[in-house]
Amino acid sequence: MEKTYLSKKEYVSMGVLVKVCTALGVNFKDIIELVPNMANERE
């Protein structure tokens, strides 16, 4: 299963995010913000 970071740079599985969204009755876009990693961007 794919993993992603929390704000404290801890991994959380997509399954956990699905459970959170289901419990709250929301979609991913309602609880997730994509923040680009500037170190990985090409100049």
BELFENGI-V494193 format. One record per residue. N is the residue number from 0. SS is DSSP state (H for helix, E for strand, - for the rest). NEAR is the number of other ideal C-beta (glycine too) atoms within 10 Angstrom. Layout:
BEGIN
N,SS,NEAR ; N,SS,NEAR
END
This chain:
BEGIN
0,-,7 ; 1,-,8 ; 2,E,12 ; 3,E,12 ; 4,E,11 ; 5,-,9 ; 6,-,7 ; 7,-,5 ; 8,-,6 ; 9,-,8 ; 10,E,10 ; 11,E,12 ; 12,E,12 ; 13,H,12 ; 14,H,11 ; 15,H,14 ; 16,H,16 ; 17,H,12 ; 18,H,11 ; 19,H,14 ; 20,H,16 ; 21,H,9 ; 22,H,8 ; 23,H,10 ; 24,-,7 ; 25,-,11 ; 26,-,9 ; 27,H,11 ; 28,H,9 ; 29,H,9 ; 30,H,11 ; 31,-,12 ; 32,-,6 ; 33,-,6 ; 34,-,8 ; 35,-,7 ; 36,-,7 ; 37,H,6 ; 38,H,5 ; 39,H,6 ; 40,-,7 ; 41,-,3 ; 42,-,2
END
